């Protein structure tokens, strides 16, 4: 799968974060569905431990909900699925209308500032990978099947270079529960080959089935990456961790939230 990361120009200036005097944060408790419209269906999913900014507590005929901001989007979540300081929750019942309006305004403003700041960081990260030839946007490993012994991997990359990528070799190392390297077919380093082309500022997504013919892999690392371009030249990335986009920044560049 290929898609182009379009250059984003932030038109509005970032205002000083210090102007926000009071914010209430909450943490999502579980991988739960939330609403994008208060009287709508649960159409959005947030991961466990996702940090959100709480803007209000609403007692509604459809059920009590917290109004929260995730990135720059307003959402509604059941109180049972949000961990929040009890004193903060009680405060919503004591504030007058002007104070509640102030909290909502500041929450919206802060969410937008944080979102824009993270977006700026994400594009700066990608820009800094130009000299390294590649950015790993996201990657993971998973059990291939409950019926067979095997661990697979999937990876999404971005080409920041001006040359078109022809092939990429990814070298993985898997570790068992006690930290020992897992061998597969007599190999402790498993190298998988991805086929392009991936043009400049485009992405490529790949899945490698049965990287390890074993279910013992509990953690894994990318140990090295080799790139071949269409002009026949090669580039090595000996420290792949330096080009892996942090998860929070990947989420900013990806869909704003996962929708059902």
C-alpha positions, -999 to +999 in steps of 0.1 A: +000+000+000+013+034-009+002+069+001+017+104-001+023+124+030+013+159+019+032+189+032+011+207+058+014+245+063+002+257+097-013+290+090-022+301+125+006+310+149+012+290+181+002+310+211+020+308+244+010+276+262+016+295+295-016+314+289-036+284+300-041+286+337-060+254+346-064+221+328-080+188+338-065+156+323-080+121+323-067+087+312-087+063+291-093+031+311-093+002+286-096+000+248-130+016+246-155+031+221-164+067+225-188+091+208-180+119+184-216+133+188-232+133+223-265+117+211-248+095+185-234+060+184-200+049+197-181+054+165-146+062+177-121+040+196-093+052+219-065+030+232-060+021+268-040+048+287-047+075+261-043+109+277-072+134+271-081+169+282-114+170+301-135+200+292-168+193+310-191+167+327-225+165+311-256+149+327-276+140+298-307+120+290-286+097+269-263+090+299-237+110+318-205+116+298-173+135+301-166+159+272-129+155+263-104+166+237-082+141+220-057+158+197-079+187+184-111+168+184-140+169+208-153+135+220-177+121+247-167+092+270-186+072+296-173+081+331-167+043+338-140+044+311-121+075+322-096+078+351-098+113+366-088+129+398-118+127+421-114+163+433-113+175+397-145+156+390-162+171+420-151+206+409-174+204+378-204+205+403-191+235+422-180+258+393-205+285+381-214+289+345-186+314+337-160+291+353-173+261+333-172+281+301-136+292+309-125+256+315-141+245+282-124+273+263-090+266+278-093+229+271-102+235+235-073+260+231-048+238+248-058+207+228-052+227+196-018+240+207-007+205+217-019+191+184-002+217+163+030+214+183+030+176+179+023+180+142+053+203+139+075+178+157+063+150+134+072+168+102+105+179+117+113+143+125+106+132+089+126+161+075+156+151+097+156+116+082+164+129+047+201+121+052+194+086+065+173+077+035+142+063+053+117+068+081+100+039+098+065+053+105+052+023+124+061-014+129+049-043+151+051-080+155+023-104+162+013-141+166+006-154+131-021-179+141-034-198+170-032-230+150+005-227+140+038-217+156+048-184+140+055-148+147+050-122+119+058-085+114+044-056+096+060-022+089+052+011+073+080+033+059+084+067+044+109+077+017+123+112+025+150+110-002+149+123-037+156+089-052+131+061-057+135+031-035+137-003-053+142-027-025+145-026+013+160-053+036+148-053+072+168-073+097+149-084+128+160-100+161+134-116+184+137-123+221+119-148+244+104-140+278+138-142+296+156-120+271+174-147+250+175-144+212+150-167+194+166-187+166+145-196+135+159-219+108+193-217+124+193-179+121+193-154+150+189-124+127+159-127+103+161-105+072+130-098+051+130-082+017+105-055+007+099-046-030+092-010-041+090+012-059+086+039-032+090+074-047+101+105-029+076+115-001+056+083-005+051+055+019+051+017+016+034-009+039+046-045+042+036-076+061+060-105+066+044-138+076+064-162+098+095-141+103+100-166+131+086-201+130+081-199+167+056-185+193+084-178+217+090-142+205+079-118+232+098-087+221+116-078+189+140-052+175+150-038+141+187-044+140+196-030+106+181-018+073+196-018+038+181+002+010+187-001-028+176+027-051+164+024-087+198+039-098+216+009-083+231+027-053+227+014-017+223+030+017+227+013+051+208+023+083+229+007+110+208+021+139+171+018+129+159+032+162+171+066+151+146+066+122+115+052+140+088+078+144+076+080+180+041+064+184+024+096+195+037+115+164+027+086+141-009+089+155-008+126+147+001+119+110-022+090+107-060+092+110-070+116+138-087+087+156-097+052+146-133+052+135-155+022+132 
